[in-house]
Amino acid sequence: MQNSHLSALEAKHNVLDRQITAESQRPAPDTRILANLKKQKLRVKEAIAAI
């Protein structure tokens, strides 16, 4: 169970990383969206570290 949870968290972390990269490369990145994505990514990273 814990292994599947870890895999799901890692997948979510990768998705967020790609979303951050995509938003950053737009001609006019939305700073609110970027901040929200980065906060989400940090929460996921902390959850992974807690396992």
Residue pairs with C-beta under 8 A, 6 or more apart in sequence:
2 51
5 51
6 48
6 51
9 44
9 47
9 48
9 51
10 48
12 44
13 41
13 44
13 45
13 48
16 37
16 40
16 41
16 44
17 41
19 37
20 34
20 37
20 38
20 41
23 29
23 30
23 33
23 34
23 37
24 34
